[in-house]
Amino acid sequence: HKSEVVINEAIPGKSGKNHKIPIAVKQNGMYIAVGFNKPTGHSVSKKDIIKFYEIVADVKNGDHGTQLIDAIFGSSS
């Protein structure tokens, strides 16, 4: 299995919107993991998590995310 790590990738979701994903892992052309980080400001809020979940769900339901099994949202705060 060929895996690659991509940075700042525009990944289309089922909605047709391209989501800029800070870091993702692809395996055989399919996204299997995505990661976000909140580098500045306050700790992660409920609003941040809801937005993150909506993006991940849209990507997972899109053509290139059906094998997405891991999503991480980190914070440096």
C-alpha positions as CSV (number, residue, x, y, z in Angstrom):
1,H,0.0,0.0,0.0
2,K,1.4,3.3,-1.0
3,S,0.8,6.1,1.6
4,E,1.7,9.7,1.4
5,V,1.3,12.7,3.7
6,V,0.0,15.9,2.1
7,I,-0.1,19.4,3.4
8,N,-2.7,22.1,2.8
9,E,-4.6,19.8,0.5
10,A,-8.0,20.9,-1.0
11,I,-10.2,17.9,-0.6
12,P,-13.7,17.9,-2.2
13,G,-16.6,16.9,0.0
14,K,-19.9,15.4,-1.0
15,S,-21.4,19.0,-0.9
16,G,-19.1,19.9,-3.8
17,K,-17.1,22.3,-1.6
18,N,-13.3,22.0,-1.5
19,H,-12.0,21.9,2.1
20,K,-8.5,23.1,2.8
21,I,-7.1,20.4,5.1
22,P,-3.9,21.3,6.9
23,I,-2.5,17.7,6.9
24,A,-3.9,14.5,5.5
25,V,-2.8,10.9,4.8
26,K,-3.6,9.3,1.5
27,Q,-3.4,5.6,0.7
28,N,-3.8,4.4,-2.8
29,G,-5.4,7.7,-3.8
30,M,-8.0,7.7,-1.0
31,Y,-7.8,9.9,2.2
32,I,-7.5,7.8,5.3
33,A,-6.8,10.4,7.9
34,V,-7.0,14.2,8.3
35,G,-5.7,16.6,10.9
36,F,-6.4,20.2,12.0
37,N,-4.5,22.3,14.5
38,K,-5.6,25.5,16.2
39,P,-2.2,27.2,16.5
40,T,-3.2,30.5,18.2
41,G,-5.8,31.9,20.4
42,H,-7.9,30.2,23.1
43,S,-8.4,26.5,23.5
44,V,-10.7,24.6,21.1
45,S,-14.3,25.6,21.5
46,K,-17.5,23.7,20.9
47,K,-18.0,25.9,17.7
48,D,-14.6,24.8,16.5
49,I,-15.4,21.1,17.0
50,I,-18.8,21.4,15.3
51,K,-17.2,23.0,12.2
52,F,-14.4,20.4,12.2
53,Y,-17.0,17.5,12.4
54,E,-19.0,19.0,9.6
55,I,-15.9,19.3,7.4
56,V,-14.8,15.7,8.2
57,A,-18.3,14.3,7.6
58,D,-18.5,16.1,4.2
59,V,-15.1,14.8,3.2
60,K,-15.9,11.2,4.4
61,N,-19.1,11.2,2.3
62,G,-17.3,12.5,-0.8
63,D,-15.7,10.5,-3.5
64,H,-12.2,10.5,-2.1
65,G,-12.9,10.1,1.6
66,T,-14.9,6.9,1.8
67,Q,-12.0,5.2,3.6
68,L,-11.4,8.0,6.1
69,I,-10.9,6.4,9.5
70,D,-9.1,9.0,11.6
71,A,-9.6,12.7,12.2
72,I,-7.7,14.8,14.8
73,F,-8.2,18.3,15.9
74,G,-5.3,19.6,18.1
75,S,-4.6,22.9,19.9
76,S,-1.4,24.4,21.1
77,S,-3.3,26.2,23.9
